[in-house]
Amino acid sequence: MDRKRLKNGIFIAALVIICQLPAFSAKKNEELIEMPKTYPAKYTAEYIKEIKPLYKPTGKEEIIYVALDMLKGTNGEFSRNAILGNNLSGRAVKIEFRDLGTINPDYANFDALGWKKNKQLFIFINPRHKDAPPGALAALLAHEALHQDEYNSLAEETYAWTMEASVWYEIAKLYPESNDELHPLVVRENTLKKLFERGGYSNKYIKKTVMSNEGYKNLPATSPGFEDL
């Protein structure tokens, strides 16, 4: 066999071997990354990468980006815009999971807390909700985004709890995979949803719950922007 034929034979053999190997793309295939089961189907790694620049000013948590995006087209759109900077501070709200007991022992069992330091607004979420469905976190954020100053009241809490209930009512329909009934945050949301439905989709029973909440016993009836109880 001459040298030319030998080279051709080696080339063909190599080509056959290459063709039998598994196909790997030089470019990372985003769709092969397995996302949490509680993420709606559209929230692929590629889609989250696209929306990240919009939500990055709020912090580093991917699940928060998904939760905020899920507020689009719901009653929580106002809260989403507020978190992105359309609020009294004019800045994006910083969101993070934090042990609330380190702020005040009385807050240790709170689900979330709105906070203001100088001109910066924060939303701190109890770390036990890190693995909550993003839809439940979306409803929680819709509530907390309404607290934009150092003042609070029964009227403000009533409005915020009603907002949370109405958003969860919508999200549970739009994204049924969010309704993981074993998660404590979903238990909270479903409790509010029942009060909302029982009151004819109004704040009737939510208001009664707020009024009887021991944690709110020292709050004034109204606060700036929430003059009607």
Contacts in CASP RR format, 6 or more apart in sequence:
PFRMAT RR
TARGET T0000
AUTHOR 0000-0000-0000
METHOD contacts of the structure
MODEL  1
MDRKRLKNGIFIAALVIICQLPAFSAKKNEELIEMPKTYPAKYTAEYIKE
IKPLYKPTGKEEIIYVALDMLKGTNGEFSRNAILGNNLSGRAVKIEFRDL
GTINPDYANFDALGWKKNKQLFIFINPRHKDAPPGALAALLAHEALHQDE
YNSLAEETYAWTMEASVWYEIAKLYPESNDELHPLVVRENTLKKLFERGG
YSNKYIKKTVMSNEGYKNLPATSPGFEDL
30 44 0 8 1.000
30 45 0 8 1.000
30 46 0 8 1.000
30 49 0 8 1.000
31 44 0 8 1.000
31 45 0 8 1.000
31 46 0 8 1.000
33 44 0 8 1.000
33 45 0 8 1.000
35 43 0 8 1.000
35 44 0 8 1.000
35 45 0 8 1.000
36 63 0 8 1.000
37 177 0 8 1.000
38 132 0 8 1.000
38 133 0 8 1.000
38 134 0 8 1.000
38 135 0 8 1.000
38 177 0 8 1.000
38 178 0 8 1.000
38 180 0 8 1.000
39 66 0 8 1.000
39 134 0 8 1.000
39 177 0 8 1.000
40 70 0 8 1.000
40 175 0 8 1.000
40 177 0 8 1.000
40 178 0 8 1.000
43 66 0 8 1.000
43 69 0 8 1.000
43 134 0 8 1.000
48 62 0 8 1.000
48 65 0 8 1.000
48 66 0 8 1.000
51 65 0 8 1.000
51 69 0 8 1.000
52 62 0 8 1.000
52 65 0 8 1.000
54 65 0 8 1.000
54 84 0 8 1.000
55 64 0 8 1.000
55 65 0 8 1.000
55 68 0 8 1.000
55 69 0 8 1.000
55 84 0 8 1.000
56 65 0 8 1.000
57 84 0 8 1.000
57 92 0 8 1.000
58 64 0 8 1.000
58 65 0 8 1.000
58 68 0 8 1.000
58 83 0 8 1.000
58 84 0 8 1.000
58 92 0 8 1.000
58 93 0 8 1.000
58 94 0 8 1.000
58 95 0 8 1.000
59 94 0 8 1.000
59 95 0 8 1.000
59 96 0 8 1.000
60 96 0 8 1.000
61 95 0 8 1.000
61 96 0 8 1.000
61 97 0 8 1.000
63 130 0 8 1.000
63 134 0 8 1.000
63 137 0 8 1.000
64 95 0 8 1.000
64 134 0 8 1.000
64 137 0 8 1.000
64 141 0 8 1.000
66 134 0 8 1.000
66 135 0 8 1.000
67 134 0 8 1.000
67 135 0 8 1.000
67 137 0 8 1.000
67 138 0 8 1.000
67 141 0 8 1.000
68 80 0 8 1.000
68 83 0 8 1.000
68 84 0 8 1.000
68 138 0 8 1.000
68 141 0 8 1.000
70 134 0 8 1.000
70 135 0 8 1.000
70 138 0 8 1.000
70 171 0 8 1.000
70 174 0 8 1.000
70 175 0 8 1.000
71 77 0 8 1.000
71 79 0 8 1.000
71 80 0 8 1.000
71 138 0 8 1.000
71 141 0 8 1.000
71 142 0 8 1.000
71 167 0 8 1.000
72 80 0 8 1.000
74 138 0 8 1.000
74 142 0 8 1.000
74 167 0 8 1.000
74 170 0 8 1.000
74 171 0 8 1.000
74 174 0 8 1.000
75 142 0 8 1.000
75 163 0 8 1.000
75 166 0 8 1.000
75 167 0 8 1.000
75 170 0 8 1.000
76 138 0 8 1.000
76 142 0 8 1.000
76 163 0 8 1.000
76 167 0 8 1.000
78 145 0 8 1.000
79 141 0 8 1.000
79 142 0 8 1.000
79 143 0 8 1.000
79 145 0 8 1.000
79 146 0 8 1.000
79 163 0 8 1.000
79 167 0 8 1.000
80 141 0 8 1.000
80 142 0 8 1.000
80 145 0 8 1.000
82 93 0 8 1.000
82 145 0 8 1.000
82 146 0 8 1.000
82 148 0 8 1.000
83 92 0 8 1.000
83 93 0 8 1.000
83 95 0 8 1.000
83 123 0 8 1.000
83 141 0 8 1.000
83 145 0 8 1.000
84 92 0 8 1.000
85 91 0 8 1.000
85 92 0 8 1.000
85 93 0 8 1.000
87 93 0 8 1.000
87 121 0 8 1.000
87 145 0 8 1.000
87 148 0 8 1.000
88 121 0 8 1.000
88 148 0 8 1.000
88 149 0 8 1.000
89 116 0 8 1.000
89 119 0 8 1.000
89 120 0 8 1.000
89 121 0 8 1.000
89 148 0 8 1.000
91 119 0 8 1.000
91 120 0 8 1.000
91 121 0 8 1.000
93 121 0 8 1.000
93 122 0 8 1.000
93 123 0 8 1.000
93 145 0 8 1.000
94 120 0 8 1.000
94 121 0 8 1.000
94 122 0 8 1.000
94 123 0 8 1.000
95 122 0 8 1.000
95 123 0 8 1.000
95 124 0 8 1.000
95 125 0 8 1.000
95 141 0 8 1.000
96 122 0 8 1.000
96 123 0 8 1.000
96 124 0 8 1.000
96 125 0 8 1.000
97 124 0 8 1.000
97 125 0 8 1.000
97 126 0 8 1.000
97 127 0 8 1.000
97 129 0 8 1.000
97 130 0 8 1.000
98 124 0 8 1.000
98 125 0 8 1.000
98 126 0 8 1.000
98 127 0 8 1.000
99 108 0 8 1.000
99 126 0 8 1.000
99 127 0 8 1.000
100 107 0 8 1.000
100 108 0 8 1.000
100 109 0 8 1.000
100 110 0 8 1.000
100 113 0 8 1.000
100 124 0 8 1.000
100 126 0 8 1.000
101 107 0 8 1.000
101 108 0 8 1.000
103 113 0 8 1.000
103 115 0 8 1.000
103 124 0 8 1.000
107 113 0 8 1.000
109 126 0 8 1.000
110 126 0 8 1.000
111 125 0 8 1.000
111 126 0 8 1.000
111 129 0 8 1.000
111 140 0 8 1.000
111 185 0 8 1.000
111 188 0 8 1.000
112 123 0 8 1.000
112 124 0 8 1.000
112 125 0 8 1.000
112 126 0 8 1.000
112 129 0 8 1.000
112 140 0 8 1.000
112 141 0 8 1.000
112 143 0 8 1.000
112 144 0 8 1.000
113 123 0 8 1.000
113 124 0 8 1.000
113 144 0 8 1.000
114 121 0 8 1.000
114 122 0 8 1.000
114 123 0 8 1.000
114 124 0 8 1.000
114 144 0 8 1.000
114 147 0 8 1.000
115 121 0 8 1.000
115 122 0 8 1.000
115 123 0 8 1.000
115 124 0 8 1.000
116 122 0 8 1.000
116 148 0 8 1.000
116 149 0 8 1.000
116 150 0 8 1.000
121 148 0 8 1.000
123 141 0 8 1.000
123 144 0 8 1.000
123 145 0 8 1.000
125 137 0 8 1.000
125 140 0 8 1.000
128 184 0 8 1.000
129 136 0 8 1.000
129 137 0 8 1.000
129 140 0 8 1.000
129 183 0 8 1.000
129 184 0 8 1.000
129 185 0 8 1.000
131 183 0 8 1.000
132 180 0 8 1.000
132 183 0 8 1.000
132 184 0 8 1.000
132 185 0 8 1.000
132 186 0 8 1.000
133 177 0 8 1.000
133 178 0 8 1.000
133 179 0 8 1.000
133 180 0 8 1.000
133 183 0 8 1.000
133 185 0 8 1.000
133 186 0 8 1.000
134 178 0 8 1.000
135 168 0 8 1.000
135 171 0 8 1.000
135 175 0 8 1.000
135 178 0 8 1.000
136 168 0 8 1.000
136 171 0 8 1.000
136 178 0 8 1.000
136 180 0 8 1.000
136 183 0 8 1.000
136 185 0 8 1.000
136 186 0 8 1.000
136 188 0 8 1.000
136 189 0 8 1.000
137 185 0 8 1.000
138 167 0 8 1.000
138 171 0 8 1.000
139 164 0 8 1.000
139 165 0 8 1.000
139 167 0 8 1.000
139 168 0 8 1.000
139 171 0 8 1.000
139 189 0 8 1.000
140 164 0 8 1.000
140 185 0 8 1.000
140 189 0 8 1.000
142 163 0 8 1.000
142 164 0 8 1.000
142 167 0 8 1.000
143 160 0 8 1.000
143 161 0 8 1.000
143 163 0 8 1.000
143 164 0 8 1.000
144 160 0 8 1.000
146 156 0 8 1.000
146 159 0 8 1.000
146 160 0 8 1.000
146 163 0 8 1.000
147 156 0 8 1.000
147 160 0 8 1.000
149 223 0 8 1.000
149 224 0 8 1.000
151 223 0 8 1.000
151 224 0 8 1.000
152 219 0 8 1.000
152 223 0 8 1.000
153 219 0 8 1.000
153 220 0 8 1.000
153 221 0 8 1.000
153 222 0 8 1.000
153 223 0 8 1.000
153 226 0 8 1.000
153 229 0 8 1.000
154 210 0 8 1.000
154 211 0 8 1.000
154 216 0 8 1.000
154 219 0 8 1.000
154 220 0 8 1.000
154 221 0 8 1.000
154 222 0 8 1.000
154 229 0 8 1.000
155 221 0 8 1.000
155 222 0 8 1.000
155 223 0 8 1.000
155 226 0 8 1.000
155 227 0 8 1.000
155 228 0 8 1.000
155 229 0 8 1.000
156 222 0 8 1.000
156 223 0 8 1.000
156 225 0 8 1.000
156 226 0 8 1.000
157 210 0 8 1.000
157 213 0 8 1.000
157 216 0 8 1.000
157 219 0 8 1.000
158 203 0 8 1.000
158 206 0 8 1.000
158 207 0 8 1.000
158 210 0 8 1.000
158 229 0 8 1.000
159 203 0 8 1.000
159 226 0 8 1.000
161 192 0 8 1.000
161 203 0 8 1.000
161 206 0 8 1.000
161 209 0 8 1.000
161 210 0 8 1.000
162 196 0 8 1.000
162 202 0 8 1.000
162 203 0 8 1.000
162 206 0 8 1.000
164 189 0 8 1.000
164 192 0 8 1.000
165 189 0 8 1.000
165 192 0 8 1.000
165 193 0 8 1.000
165 195 0 8 1.000
165 196 0 8 1.000
165 206 0 8 1.000
166 196 0 8 1.000
166 201 0 8 1.000
168 189 0 8 1.000
168 190 0 8 1.000
168 192 0 8 1.000
168 193 0 8 1.000
169 193 0 8 1.000
169 196 0 8 1.000
169 197 0 8 1.000
169 201 0 8 1.000
171 178 0 8 1.000
172 178 0 8 1.000
172 179 0 8 1.000
172 189 0 8 1.000
172 193 0 8 1.000
178 186 0 8 1.000
179 186 0 8 1.000
179 190 0 8 1.000
180 186 0 8 1.000
181 187 0 8 1.000
181 190 0 8 1.000
192 206 0 8 1.000
195 205 0 8 1.000
195 206 0 8 1.000
195 209 0 8 1.000
196 202 0 8 1.000
196 205 0 8 1.000
196 206 0 8 1.000
198 204 0 8 1.000
198 205 0 8 1.000
199 205 0 8 1.000
207 229 0 8 1.000
210 216 0 8 1.000
221 229 0 8 1.000
222 228 0 8 1.000
222 229 0 8 1.000
END
